[in-house]
Amino acid sequence: MFAKIADGLGILWCCVGGDDDNRSKVENKLRNLLNGAVETDQILFPYRNIDISLLQNGLCAISRIPLSCDT
């Protein structure tokens, strides 16, 4: 959704996501918004589970909502 809005406004966007079951659905939608851009410059899925990666890399420390950071 945010990529579509950014694209419509002419704003360069980038997606970093998790390499999970939802990837193919999201990836296909994002590819339609590339407009000739290089896919590897804008779409990355480097983590098996991005939620765990965010928690392990500081999200818990800055979050205002209670999160279980014992992953």
BANUNU-329598 format. One record per atom (N, C-alpha, C, O): atom name; x, y, z. Coordinates in Angstrom, 2 decimals. Atoms other than C-alpha are relative to their C-alpha. Layout:
BEGIN
('CA', (X, Y, Z))
...
***
This chain:
BEGIN
('N', (0.81, -1.19, 0.00))
('CA', (0.00, 0.00, 0.00))
('C', (0.86, 1.26, 0.00))
('O', (0.61, 2.18, -0.78))
('N', (-0.85, -1.19, -0.06))
('CA', (2.72, 2.50, 0.93))
('C', (0.80, 0.16, -1.29))
('O', (1.01, 1.28, -1.76))
('N', (-0.76, -0.07, 1.25))
('CA', (4.73, 1.62, -2.18))
('C', (-0.87, 0.55, -1.12))
('O', (-0.41, 1.32, -1.95))
('N', (0.93, -0.48, 1.04))
('CA', (1.68, 2.26, -4.36))
('C', (-0.23, 1.50, 0.15))
('O', (-0.26, 2.22, -0.85))
('N', (0.19, -1.44, -0.24))
('CA', (1.08, 5.66, -2.75))
('C', (1.26, 0.77, -0.37))
('O', (1.19, 1.79, -1.05))
('N', (-1.26, -0.66, 0.33))
('CA', (4.76, 6.60, -3.00))
('C', (0.21, 0.05, -1.50))
('O', (0.61, 1.08, -2.05))
('N', (-0.16, 0.06, 1.45))
('CA', (4.85, 5.48, -6.62))
('C', (-0.90, 1.03, -0.68))
('O', (-0.47, 1.71, -1.61))
('N', (0.93, -0.96, 0.57))
('CA', (1.78, 7.58, -7.41))
('C', (0.43, 1.44, 0.19))
('O', (0.11, 2.31, -0.62))
('N', (-0.50, -1.35, -0.28))
('CA', (3.45, 10.63, -5.86))
('C', (1.39, 0.25, -0.58))
('O', (1.94, 1.34, -0.44))
('N', (-1.32, -0.15, 0.59))
('CA', (6.72, 10.01, -7.68))
('C', (1.13, -0.11, 1.01))
('O', (2.24, 0.36, 0.75))
('N', (-1.00, 0.16, -1.06))
('CA', (8.58, 9.13, -4.46))
('C', (0.68, -1.35, -0.16))
('O', (0.01, -2.37, -0.29))
('N', (-0.75, 1.25, 0.07))
('CA', (11.33, 6.52, -4.67))
('C', (-0.28, -0.83, 1.25))
('O', (-0.22, -0.30, 2.36))
('N', (0.32, 0.86, -1.13))
('CA', (10.43, 3.57, -2.46))
('C', (0.88, -1.24, -0.01))
('O', (1.46, -1.60, -1.04))
('N', (-0.77, 1.23, -0.15))
('CA', (12.16, 0.47, -1.16))
('C', (-0.77, -0.90, 0.96))
('O', (-1.33, -0.41, 1.95))
('N', (0.66, 0.96, -0.88))
('CA', (10.71, -2.68, 0.42))
('C', (1.03, -1.01, 0.50))
('O', (1.72, -1.65, -0.29))
('N', (-0.82, 1.04, -0.62))
('CA', (12.65, -4.85, 2.86))
('C', (-0.96, -0.87, 0.79))
('O', (-1.61, -0.41, 1.72))
('N', (0.98, 0.88, -0.63))
('CA', (10.63, -7.87, 3.89))
('C', (0.58, -1.34, 0.38))
('O', (1.76, -1.62, 0.18))
('N', (-0.38, 1.34, -0.42))
('CA', (10.73, -11.37, 5.24))
('C', (-0.22, -1.01, -1.12))
('O', (-1.16, -0.89, -1.90))
('N', (0.09, 1.06, 1.00))
('CA', (11.30, -14.40, 3.06))
('C', (-0.91, -1.11, 0.53))
('O', (-0.46, -2.21, 0.85))
('N', (0.96, 0.94, -0.56))
('CA', (8.13, -16.12, 4.26))
('C', (-1.10, -0.34, -1.01))
('O', (-0.97, -0.05, -2.20))
('N', (1.09, 0.42, 0.88))
('CA', (4.87, -17.48, 2.85))
('C', (-0.69, 1.16, -0.71))
('O', (-1.26, 0.97, -1.78))
('N', (0.66, -1.18, 0.57))
('CA', (3.56, -13.97, 2.15))
('C', (0.84, 0.66, -1.09))
('O', (0.33, 1.52, -1.82))
('N', (-0.92, -0.65, 0.93))
('CA', (6.57, -13.03, 0.02))
('C', (-0.51, 0.04, -1.44))
('O', (-0.49, 1.10, -2.06))
('N', (0.38, 0.04, 1.42))
('CA', (5.24, -14.15, -3.36))
('C', (-1.15, 0.93, -0.31))
('O', (-1.18, 1.55, -1.37))
('N', (1.14, -0.90, 0.20))
('CA', (2.00, -12.21, -2.96))
('C', (0.47, 1.46, -0.01))
('O', (0.08, 2.23, -0.89))
('N', (-0.49, -1.36, -0.10))
('CA', (3.78, -9.03, -1.91))
('C', (0.95, 0.33, -1.14))
('O', (0.87, 1.40, -1.75))
('N', (-1.01, -0.22, 1.03))
('CA', (6.64, -9.40, -4.37))
('C', (-0.62, 0.26, -1.38))
('O', (-0.18, 1.14, -2.11))
('N', (0.65, -0.19, 1.30))
('CA', (4.35, -9.72, -7.39))
('C', (-0.66, 1.37, -0.10))
('O', (-0.59, 2.01, -1.15))
('N', (0.63, -1.33, 0.00))
('CA', (2.42, -6.57, -6.43))
('C', (1.05, 1.10, -0.14))
('O', (0.85, 2.07, -0.86))
('N', (-1.06, -1.01, 0.06))
('CA', (5.65, -4.63, -5.93))
('C', (0.65, 0.05, -1.38))
('O', (1.00, 1.12, -1.86))
('N', (-0.60, 0.03, 1.34))
('CA', (7.07, -5.76, -9.27))
('C', (-0.80, 0.84, -0.99))
('O', (-0.23, 1.46, -1.89))
('N', (0.86, -0.79, 0.89))
('CA', (4.11, -4.11, -10.98))
('C', (0.22, 1.50, 0.16))
('O', (-0.19, 2.28, -0.70))
('N', (-0.23, -1.42, -0.26))
('CA', (5.20, -0.78, -9.48))
('C', (1.41, 0.46, -0.35))
('O', (1.74, 1.63, -0.17))
('N', (-1.41, -0.34, 0.26))
('CA', (8.85, -0.87, -10.60))
('C', (0.17, 1.03, -1.13))
('O', (1.11, 1.83, -1.08))
('N', (-0.07, -0.97, 1.10))
('CA', (8.24, 1.13, -13.81))
('C', (1.40, 0.09, -0.62))
('O', (1.90, 1.19, -0.86))
('N', (-1.30, 0.02, 0.65))
('CA', (11.54, 0.06, -15.33))
('C', (1.20, 0.06, 0.94))
('O', (2.34, -0.05, 0.49))
('N', (-1.10, -0.04, -0.97))
('CA', (13.60, 0.35, -12.13))
('C', (0.59, -1.40, 0.18))
('O', (-0.06, -2.39, -0.12))
('N', (-0.66, 1.27, -0.26))
('CA', (16.06, -2.38, -11.20))
('C', (-0.60, -0.61, 1.27))
('O', (-0.58, 0.00, 2.34))
('N', (0.70, 0.65, -1.12))
('CA', (14.24, -4.85, -8.95))
('C', (0.87, -0.12, 1.24))
('O', (0.40, 0.15, 2.35))
('N', (-0.87, 0.21, -1.17))
('CA', (17.23, -5.56, -6.69))
('C', (0.34, 1.31, 0.71))
('O', (0.84, 1.28, 1.83))
('N', (-0.22, -1.30, -0.65))
('CA', (17.54, -1.82, -5.97))
('C', (-1.16, 0.38, 0.90))
('O', (-1.01, 1.22, 1.79))
('N', (1.18, -0.43, -0.73))
('CA', (14.03, -1.61, -4.55))
('C', (-0.70, -1.09, 0.80))
('O', (-1.44, -0.78, 1.73))
('N', (0.70, 1.08, -0.68))
('CA', (12.83, -5.04, -3.40))
('C', (1.01, -0.99, 0.57))
('O', (1.76, -1.62, -0.18))
('N', (-0.94, 0.90, -0.68))
('CA', (14.78, -7.06, -0.83))
('C', (-0.74, -0.87, 1.01))
('O', (-1.61, -0.39, 1.74))
('N', (0.56, 0.93, -0.98))
('CA', (13.81, -10.13, 1.19))
('C', (1.15, -0.77, 0.64))
('O', (1.29, -1.97, 0.43))
('N', (-1.22, 0.64, -0.53))
('CA', (17.00, -10.85, 3.16))
('C', (-0.19, -0.84, 1.26))
('O', (0.72, -1.57, 1.65))
('N', (0.19, 0.69, -1.27))
('CA', (15.46, -12.29, 6.32))
('C', (-1.09, -1.06, -0.11))
('O', (-2.12, -0.83, -0.74))
('N', (1.04, 1.05, -0.01))
('CA', (13.56, -15.55, 6.81))
('C', (-1.23, 0.51, 0.74))
('O', (-2.35, 0.31, 0.30))
('N', (1.10, -0.57, -0.77))
('CA', (11.45, -13.82, 9.44))
('C', (0.40, 1.41, 0.43))
('O', (1.18, 1.58, 1.36))
('N', (-0.40, -1.38, -0.27))
('CA', (11.72, -10.04, 9.46))
('C', (-0.45, 0.47, 1.37))
('O', (0.20, 1.32, 1.98))
('N', (0.47, -0.40, -1.32))
('CA', (9.69, -9.72, 12.67))
('C', (1.03, -0.34, 1.07))
('O', (1.34, 0.48, 1.92))
('N', (-1.02, 0.41, -0.96))
('CA', (12.26, -11.69, 14.65))
('C', (1.26, 0.83, -0.18))
('O', (1.89, 1.23, 0.80))
('N', (-1.20, -0.80, 0.26))
('CA', (15.10, -9.81, 12.99))
('C', (-0.15, 1.41, 0.59))
('O', (0.79, 1.93, 1.18))
('N', (0.23, -1.34, -0.56))
('CA', (13.56, -6.45, 13.98))
('C', (0.07, -0.03, 1.53))
('O', (0.67, 0.86, 2.14))
('N', (-0.04, 0.11, -1.45))
('CA', (13.08, -7.60, 17.57))
('C', (1.42, -0.20, 0.50))
('O', (1.82, 0.39, 1.51))
('N', (-1.37, 0.28, -0.42))
('CA', (16.65, -8.90, 17.80))
('C', (0.94, 1.18, -0.26))
('O', (2.04, 1.23, 0.29))
('N', (-0.88, -1.11, 0.36))
('CA', (18.05, -5.67, 16.36))
('C', (-0.49, 1.35, 0.49))
('O', (-0.23, 2.38, -0.14))
('N', (0.30, -1.27, -0.65))
('CA', (16.54, -3.05, 18.61))
('C', (-1.44, 0.47, 0.01))
('O', (-1.72, 1.49, 0.65))
('N', (1.38, -0.48, 0.00))
('CA', (12.80, -2.77, 17.96))
('C', (-0.57, 0.04, 1.41))
('O', (-1.30, 0.98, 1.75))
('N', (0.52, 0.02, -1.37))
('CA', (12.02, -3.74, 21.55))
('C', (0.48, 1.21, 0.80))
('O', (-0.27, 1.75, 1.62))
('N', (-0.57, -1.11, -0.75))
('CA', (14.28, -0.99, 22.87))
('C', (-0.70, 1.32, -0.30))
('O', (-0.72, 2.21, 0.55))
('N', (0.63, -1.28, 0.35))
('CA', (12.38, 1.76, 21.02))
('C', (-1.52, -0.07, -0.04))
('O', (-2.17, 0.96, -0.22))
('N', (1.45, 0.17, 0.10))
('CA', (8.85, 0.35, 21.04))
('C', (-0.71, 0.52, 1.24))
('O', (-0.23, 0.36, 2.36))
('N', (0.82, -0.47, -1.13))
('CA', (6.18, 1.98, 23.19))
('C', (-1.05, -1.02, 0.40))
('O', (-1.74, -0.84, 1.40))
('N', (0.95, 1.05, -0.34))
('CA', (4.06, -1.15, 23.15))
('C', (0.77, -1.21, 0.52))
('O', (1.90, -1.45, 0.10))
('N', (-0.70, 1.17, -0.54))
('CA', (4.93, -4.29, 25.12))
('C', (0.24, -1.05, -1.09))
('O', (-0.69, -1.44, -1.80))
('N', (-0.36, 1.02, 0.98))
('CA', (6.75, -6.79, 22.94))
('C', (0.79, -1.09, 0.70))
('O', (1.52, -0.83, 1.65))
('N', (-0.78, 1.09, -0.55))
('CA', (8.17, -10.19, 23.73))
('C', (1.31, -0.06, -0.78))
('O', (1.33, -0.46, -1.94))
('N', (-1.29, -0.06, 0.67))
('CA', (11.85, -9.79, 22.90))
('C', (0.90, -1.19, 0.31))
('O', (2.08, -1.19, -0.03))
('N', (-0.77, 1.20, -0.32))
('CA', (12.96, -13.18, 24.16))
('C', (-0.15, -1.01, -1.12))
('O', (-0.78, -2.06, -0.93))
('N', (0.12, 0.89, 1.16))
('CA', (13.27, -14.78, 20.69))
('C', (1.29, -0.72, -0.23))
('O', (1.40, -1.52, -1.16))
***
